[in-house]
Amino acid sequence: MKAKHVLWIFTGLVAVVTMAVGIAVLVDRFITRKECPDGYISFDSDELEALEEE
């Protein structure tokens, strides 16, 4: 194979990987983090005490 063909194959692989990472980031950002958008889970201390007693 010529260097041109190797470069095209490498460019195609980089494009596929880049698109997969972009889709994964979008899915993570817009679908999986609905319950705590700021990244922190808030709870009352009474709930924590009840969980520790069980």
N, C-alpha and C positions, 0 to 999 in steps of 0.2 A: 504494500500500500504506500501511496505517496504521503508526504507530510500533510498535504492539504486534506486528505481523507481523514487522517488521524485527528487533525484539528477540528474538523466538522463533527466527528463522533464525540470528542471531548466537549465541544460546545453544546451539543445536544444533551449529553449527560448532565452538564452543569445546569442547563435550562430546566430539565426535569426535576432535579433535586431542588432547585430554587423555587419552582412552583409548588412542590410538595411541602416545603417548609413554610411558604407563604400561606397555603391553605390551612396547615396545622395551626399557625398562629392565629388566623382569623377564627377558626373553629374554637380554639381555646379562649379567645378574647370575647366572642359574642355569644357562645352557646353554653359553655361549661361554667362560667362564673356569674350566673344570675343571682345566686343566693347571697353573695357578699361582694358587691362590686368594688369596695375599697380594699379588699384583701383581708379584712379583719372580721372575726365572728364575735358578736357581742352577746353577752348573756348576763343574767342576774346572779348575784352571789348565792341566793337561796337555791337556785337550780344546781349549782356546784355542790353545795352542802348535801343536798338530797342525793346526788349521784355518788358522792363519797360514802354515804351511809349504806348504800346497796351492796 
